[in-house]
């Protein structure tokens, strides 16, 4: 090694080592180590208590959403840890400290919302009742103002989030054991905010024993909103009957009418088809919507019947699905749509033409070419557009 090489070699080595360390640090920042895995929540919380640095705590919090809640003891430990955040909420916090504090507490609350395993049903029900008993007199959303947040505000915020998470777990898990606690909240006049949320979760649970009472509540207050999906097709007759008996105008019962769509499935088509011509326009409209959503390729007789129906709203219930969820069959649908186009007596002649053009139905070309001489300029314009759509060339 020459003298000059001996002089610069150590510097080169030091420079290369520093560059490597900087590169490694950047790579770690961009690709941090994966969050550790824990067999259950209690192990994760033990690791959280043992963590000595912010980075170690952050990695535990990152892992918690994937850690299983194994049993009653796990659920209790998770709940008490989440509740402890409420007890030592800072009286005054900087922006960064408060954000970190709220973020970590929210991780625990959100994990509570995933306690949907049936073996945890009793725990979730008991905790909802416990939390509901401690509700503040007002549960209006309490949010931080700027960087200065009072501890009482943070505590109330986390309490609201925690109860909301437990109620969400009850609804998502169809937790029948939580129904009694949820109905207590509905009946608590002082707590309209959580009373409304309890109605939503009771709808998600979908116990048939609750259906009549929930329908009566919607009839009494049309502003009430929840989904009927979990009650299934068996609820359809009661929903339809409630709409028919309603003394209020149909638009007031949008939520109740949506139950016709939400409770239906393909097996309920025989119930829905007669309702498409119901004298109550709201019932008819929702029945058509429900039928359209559940049509399958095996329902060709019904599809053909709907396309030939004298009521334009029934025909429209099929149009949106042709060539999409319902595969296009030119031999089957082409003649019907061409007849609609040629008759002009149908309100949807232009829709029929658009479908033929979109599906490149060459069997429709003679009808479109003939329509280029139609006295109505709208017909001539649509005919020219569809010819171009089918052939790729303007007529």
Buried (B, 14 or more C-beta within 10 A) or exposed (E): EEEEEEEEEEEEEEEEEEEEEEEEEEEEEEEEEEBBEBEBBBBBBEBBEEBEEEEBBBBBBBBBEEBEBBBEEBBBBBBEBBBEBBEEBEEEBEEEEBEBBBEBBBBBBBBBBBBBBEEBBBBBBBBBBBBBEEBEEEBEEBEBEEEEBBBEBBBBBBBBBBBBBBBBBBBBBBBBBBBEBBBBBBEBEEBEBBBBBBBBBBBBBBBEEBBEEBBEBBBEEBEBBBBBBBBBBEBBEBBBEBBEEBEEEBEBBEBBBBBBBBBBEBEBBEBBBEBBBBEBEBBBBBBBBBBBBBBEEEBBEBBBEBBEBEBEBBBBBBBBBBBEEBEBBBEEBBEBBBBBBBEEEBEBBBBBBBBBBBBBBEBBBEBBEEBEEBEEEEBBBBBBBBBBBBEEEEB
